[in-house]
Amino acid sequence: MKIGVIGLGYWGPNLVRNLSSLKEPVGVVCCDLNNARLNLMKKKFPQAETTEDYLSLLKDPDVEGVCICTPVSLHYKLAKEALLAGKHVLVEKPMTDSSKDAASLMELAEQKNLILMVDHTFLYTGAVRKIKELISQDEIGSIMYFDSVRLNLGLFQHDVNVIWDLAPHDLSIMNYIVNEKPVSVSACGSRHFNGKEDMAYITVKFESNLLAHFHVNWLSPVKVRTILIGGDKKMIVYNDMESSEKIKIYNKGVDVQNEEMRHQLLVHYRNGDMYSPNLEQTEALALLCEDFIDCIMHNKKPLSDGASGYEIVRIIEASQQSLALSRPIYLQ
């Protein structure tokens, strides 16, 4: 089996490295218009093939899957051509720059009986998989809030704003662990340097009492990658910047009793123990690549499938509309 990687800028080389290191032997075909990047890949991975022509890659019968690591504006075009050529597709986040195009790719992949997968790498981390396990086992109870902060100084993107760049990570985590669809999205943000929002706040509401909030920022003096998940039994703090204890579970919360005779609520605060579970240390991108290959070989549904990619694009698109109109956007 051969897998093509189109685009060798920032993320593409990471995919080449992981695909080249899989237990299941995979041939990698690197594709980019920049000869210097191709030569660098050839030097690092002598067994890899290289080409400047993505159409020749799509015509190669030995290439069964294609990874697309280009600017988001090219995702739809390249993914569509790959699917029409009969190739399974793994596309970098976000899947497309419109929900209409995302839905079109999902429909085409289904018609062709091909895998459409989105590179939501965080879903494959030991931390997020543990959070999913804890929630599935009702360890923290019903989720009351999901609060995410993702800050850094840069990297400024030329084609998208900070929402399209950073929010997909935490939105994909929320979409993975929350078992209900959002009903509305509101966003506010500001532009300071390149004409695109470089800091923004997004609020996602659900039909239940769950509220999700996201802060993304390219203008922070410190790097922050934190998620707080509040359950009515326990609470989780996920700090991706921690080297060892990335997840901490707190047995803290509020218990309320209704004293009918006194017509008042009695509030009791729980302040129990904290523990940090052991997490699997395998590189998330390696697990994602393994999942892609496994799904191709056994016609399985990937963890990060086209449907999850569509949901993230739908929320980001609504955030963009909310920025423009300065009001909440209700999702159908």
C-alpha positions as CSV (number, residue, x, y, z in Angstrom):
1,M,0.0,0.0,0.0
2,K,1.1,3.5,-0.8
3,I,-0.2,6.7,0.9
4,G,0.3,10.1,-0.7
5,V,1.0,13.2,1.3
6,I,0.1,16.4,-0.5
7,G,1.7,19.5,1.1
8,L,5.0,19.5,3.0
9,G,4.8,22.8,4.8
10,Y,4.3,22.6,8.6
11,W,2.2,19.5,9.2
12,G,2.9,17.3,6.2
13,P,6.4,16.2,7.3
14,N,4.9,15.0,10.6
15,L,2.5,12.7,8.7
16,V,5.4,11.5,6.5
17,R,7.4,10.6,9.6
18,N,4.6,8.7,11.2
19,L,3.5,6.9,8.1
20,S,7.1,5.8,7.5
21,S,7.3,4.4,11.0
22,L,4.1,2.3,11.1
23,K,4.3,-1.4,12.0
24,E,2.3,-2.2,8.9
25,P,4.6,-1.4,5.9
26,V,3.4,1.6,4.0
27,G,5.0,3.3,1.0
28,V,4.9,7.1,1.2
29,V,4.7,9.4,-1.8
30,C,5.5,13.1,-1.0
31,C,4.0,15.8,-3.1
32,D,4.8,19.5,-3.1
33,L,5.5,22.3,-5.6
34,N,8.6,23.3,-3.6
35,N,11.6,21.2,-4.7
36,A,13.6,22.1,-1.6
37,R,10.9,20.5,0.6
38,L,10.9,17.4,-1.6
39,N,14.6,17.1,-1.4
40,L,14.5,17.5,2.4
41,M,11.9,14.7,2.7
42,K,14.0,12.5,0.4
43,K,17.1,13.1,2.6
44,K,15.2,12.3,5.8
45,F,13.2,9.4,4.4
46,P,15.2,7.8,1.5
47,Q,12.5,5.2,0.9
48,A,9.9,7.8,0.2
49,E,8.9,8.8,-3.4
50,T,8.6,12.4,-4.4
51,T,6.6,14.3,-7.0
52,E,5.6,17.8,-7.9
53,D,2.5,16.7,-9.7
54,Y,-0.4,15.7,-7.5
55,L,-2.4,14.5,-10.5
56,S,0.1,11.8,-11.3
57,L,-0.1,10.8,-7.6
58,L,-3.9,10.5,-8.0
59,K,-3.5,8.4,-11.1
60,D,-1.1,5.9,-9.5
61,P,-3.0,2.7,-8.9
62,D,-0.8,1.7,-6.0
63,V,-1.7,4.8,-4.0
64,E,-4.8,3.8,-2.0
65,G,-5.0,6.9,0.3
66,V,-4.1,10.6,0.2
67,C,-3.3,12.9,3.1
68,I,-4.1,16.6,2.3
69,C,-2.0,19.1,4.3
70,T,-2.5,22.3,2.3
71,P,-4.1,25.7,3.1
72,V,-7.7,25.2,4.0
73,S,-8.9,26.9,0.8
74,L,-7.6,23.9,-1.2
75,H,-9.0,21.2,1.0
76,Y,-12.3,20.8,-0.8
77,K,-10.8,20.8,-4.3
78,L,-8.1,18.3,-3.6
79,A,-10.2,16.0,-1.4
80,K,-12.9,15.9,-4.1
81,E,-10.4,15.1,-6.8
82,A,-8.9,12.4,-4.6
83,L,-12.3,10.8,-3.9
84,L,-13.3,10.9,-7.5
85,A,-10.0,9.2,-8.3
86,G,-11.0,6.4,-5.9
87,K,-8.6,7.3,-3.1
88,H,-9.3,7.2,0.6
89,V,-8.8,10.7,2.1
90,L,-7.3,12.1,5.3
91,V,-7.6,15.9,5.4
92,E,-6.0,18.3,7.8
93,K,-8.3,20.3,10.1
94,P,-10.5,22.1,9.4
95,M,-12.0,19.8,6.8
96,T,-13.2,22.6,4.5
97,D,-13.9,26.3,4.7
98,S,-17.7,25.8,4.4
99,S,-20.2,23.4,5.8
100,K,-21.7,23.0,2.3
101,D,-18.4,21.7,0.9
102,A,-17.9,19.5,4.0
103,A,-21.4,17.9,3.4
104,S,-20.6,17.4,-0.3
105,L,-17.4,15.5,0.6
106,M,-19.2,13.3,3.0
107,E,-21.8,12.5,0.4
108,L,-19.2,11.7,-2.3
109,A,-17.2,9.5,0.1
110,E,-20.3,7.5,1.0
111,Q,-21.2,7.1,-2.7
112,K,-17.7,5.8,-3.5
113,N,-17.5,3.7,-0.3
114,L,-14.3,5.4,0.6
115,I,-12.8,6.6,3.9
116,L,-13.1,10.3,4.6
117,M,-11.1,11.2,7.8
118,V,-10.2,14.5,9.4
119,D,-6.9,15.1,11.2
120,H,-8.3,16.0,14.6
121,T,-5.2,14.7,16.3
122,F,-6.2,15.5,19.9
123,L,-8.9,12.8,19.8
124,Y,-6.0,10.3,19.7
125,T,-4.1,11.6,22.7
126,G,-4.1,9.6,25.9
127,A,-5.6,12.5,27.8
128,V,-8.7,13.0,25.7
129,R,-9.3,9.3,25.4
130,K,-9.1,9.0,29.2
131,I,-11.6,11.9,29.5
132,K,-13.9,10.1,27.1
133,E,-13.6,7.0,29.2
134,L,-14.3,8.8,32.5
135,I,-17.4,10.5,31.0
136,S,-18.7,7.2,29.4
137,Q,-18.4,5.5,32.8
138,D,-20.3,8.3,34.5
139,E,-17.4,9.1,36.6
140,I,-18.0,12.9,36.6
141,G,-21.8,12.8,36.1
142,S,-23.7,15.2,33.8
143,I,-21.5,17.8,32.2
144,M,-22.5,21.3,33.3
145,Y,-19.8,23.3,31.4
146,F,-16.9,22.9,29.0
147,D,-14.4,25.8,29.3
148,S,-11.4,25.9,26.9
149,V,-8.4,28.3,26.7
150,R,-5.9,28.0,23.8
151,L,-3.4,30.9,23.7
152,N,0.0,31.5,22.1
153,L,2.1,34.3,20.7
154,G,1.4,33.6,17.0
155,L,1.6,31.8,14.7
156,F,-0.2,34.3,12.5
157,Q,-1.9,32.7,9.5
158,H,-2.3,34.5,6.2
159,D,-5.4,32.7,4.9
160,V,-7.6,32.2,8.1
161,N,-8.3,33.9,11.4
162,V,-7.5,32.6,14.8
163,I,-10.9,30.8,15.1
164,W,-10.3,28.7,12.0
165,D,-6.7,28.0,13.1
166,L,-7.0,27.2,16.8
167,A,-10.6,26.5,17.6
168,P,-10.9,23.2,15.7
169,H,-8.7,21.4,18.3
170,D,-10.9,22.1,21.3
171,L,-14.2,22.0,19.3
172,S,-13.3,18.5,18.1
173,I,-12.7,17.5,21.8
174,M,-16.0,18.9,22.8
175,N,-17.8,17.2,19.9
176,Y,-16.2,13.9,20.8
177,I,-17.1,13.8,24.5
178,V,-20.5,15.6,24.5
179,N,-23.3,13.4,23.3
180,E,-25.6,16.1,22.1
181,K,-25.7,18.6,19.3
182,P,-25.3,22.4,19.9
183,V,-28.3,24.7,19.2
184,S,-26.6,28.1,19.0
185,V,-23.2,29.7,18.6
186,S,-22.1,33.3,19.4
187,A,-18.7,34.8,19.0
188,C,-16.8,38.1,19.4
189,G,-13.3,39.0,18.4
190,S,-10.9,41.7,17.4
191,R,-8.3,42.4,14.7
192,H,-5.0,44.1,15.5
193,F,-2.3,43.2,12.9
194,N,-3.2,41.4,9.7
195,G,-6.8,42.3,9.0
196,K,-8.1,39.0,10.5
197,E,-9.3,38.2,14.0
198,D,-6.2,37.4,16.1
199,M,-8.2,36.9,19.4
200,A,-11.8,35.6,19.8
201,Y,-14.3,34.2,22.3
202,I,-16.8,31.6,21.2
203,T,-19.9,30.4,23.2
204,V,-21.7,27.3,22.3
205,K,-25.1,26.5,23.8
206,F,-26.9,23.2,24.0
207,E,-30.5,22.3,24.6
208,S,-29.6,21.0,28.0
209,N,-28.1,23.3,30.6
210,L,-24.6,22.7,29.2
211,L,-22.6,25.7,28.1
212,A,-19.3,25.6,26.3
213,H,-16.9,28.5,26.0
214,F,-13.7,28.9,24.0
215,H,-10.9,31.5,24.2
216,V,-8.4,31.5,21.3
217,N,-5.7,34.1,21.0
218,W,-2.5,34.7,18.9
219,L,-1.4,37.6,21.2
220,S,-0.6,35.9,24.5
221,P,2.8,36.3,26.2
222,V,2.4,32.7,27.5
223,K,1.3,29.5,25.9
224,V,-1.8,28.1,27.5
225,R,-3.6,24.8,26.6
226,T,-6.3,24.2,29.3
227,I,-9.7,22.7,29.4
228,L,-12.0,22.6,32.4
229,I,-15.0,20.2,32.4
230,G,-17.5,20.6,35.2
231,G,-19.6,17.6,36.1
232,D,-22.3,17.4,38.8
233,K,-20.2,14.6,40.4
234,K,-16.6,15.5,39.7
235,M,-14.6,18.0,37.7
236,I,-11.7,17.6,35.3
237,V,-8.8,19.9,34.6
238,Y,-6.8,19.1,31.4
239,N,-3.6,21.0,31.1
240,D,-1.8,19.9,27.9
241,M,1.3,21.9,28.9
242,E,1.9,19.6,31.8
243,S,4.6,17.0,31.1
244,S,3.2,14.3,33.4
245,E,-0.1,15.1,35.2
246,K,-2.0,16.3,32.2
247,I,-5.4,15.3,33.7
248,K,-6.5,16.0,37.2
249,I,-9.9,14.8,38.5
250,Y,-11.3,16.7,41.4
251,N,-13.9,15.3,43.7
252,K,-15.3,18.8,44.2
253,G,-18.8,20.1,43.6
254,V,-22.0,21.4,45.0
255,D,-24.9,19.5,46.6
256,V,-28.2,21.2,47.0
257,Q,-31.1,20.2,49.2
258,N,-34.5,21.7,49.2
259,E,-35.9,22.3,52.7
260,E,-39.6,22.7,51.9
261,M,-40.5,23.7,55.4
262,R,-38.1,26.5,55.4
263,H,-38.6,27.4,51.7
264,Q,-34.9,27.7,51.1
265,L,-32.1,25.9,49.4
266,L,-29.3,24.4,51.5
267,V,-26.0,24.4,49.6
268,H,-23.2,22.1,50.6
269,Y,-19.8,22.3,49.0
270,R,-17.9,19.0,48.4
271,N,-14.1,19.3,48.7
272,G,-12.7,15.8,48.3
273,D,-9.6,14.3,46.9
274,M,-7.8,14.9,43.6
275,Y,-6.1,12.3,41.5
276,S,-4.2,12.1,38.2
277,P,-4.7,8.9,36.2
278,N,-1.9,7.3,34.2
279,L,-2.2,8.1,30.4
280,E,-1.0,6.2,27.4
281,Q,2.1,7.8,26.0
282,T,2.0,6.8,22.4
283,E,2.2,9.8,20.0
284,A,-1.3,10.8,19.0
285,L,-0.4,11.3,15.3
286,A,1.0,7.7,15.2
287,L,-2.3,6.4,16.4
288,L,-4.2,8.5,14.0
289,C,-2.1,7.2,11.1
290,E,-2.6,3.6,12.3
291,D,-6.4,4.3,12.4
292,F,-6.4,5.6,8.8
293,I,-4.5,2.5,7.5
294,D,-6.7,0.1,9.6
295,C,-9.9,1.7,8.3
296,I,-8.6,1.4,4.7
297,M,-7.7,-2.2,5.1
298,H,-10.8,-3.3,7.0
299,N,-13.4,-0.8,5.7
300,K,-14.0,0.6,9.2
301,K,-15.3,3.9,10.4
302,P,-12.4,6.2,11.7
303,L,-12.6,7.8,15.1
304,S,-12.3,11.2,13.5
305,D,-14.6,10.7,10.5
306,G,-16.1,13.1,8.0
307,A,-19.2,13.6,10.2
308,S,-17.1,15.0,13.0
309,G,-15.2,17.2,10.5
310,Y,-18.5,18.5,9.3
311,E,-19.8,19.4,12.8
312,I,-16.6,21.4,13.5
313,V,-16.8,23.3,10.3
314,R,-20.5,24.0,11.0
315,I,-19.7,25.5,14.4
316,I,-16.8,27.6,13.1
317,E,-18.9,28.8,10.2
318,A,-21.6,29.9,12.6
319,S,-18.9,31.6,14.7
320,Q,-17.8,33.6,11.6
321,Q,-21.4,34.6,10.9
322,S,-21.9,35.7,14.5
323,L,-18.7,37.8,14.3
324,A,-20.1,39.6,11.2
325,L,-23.6,40.1,12.5
326,S,-22.9,40.6,16.2
327,R,-25.6,38.2,17.3
328,P,-26.0,34.5,18.1
329,I,-26.5,32.1,15.2
330,Y,-29.0,29.3,15.7
331,L,-28.1,25.9,14.2
332,Q,-30.6,23.8,12.5
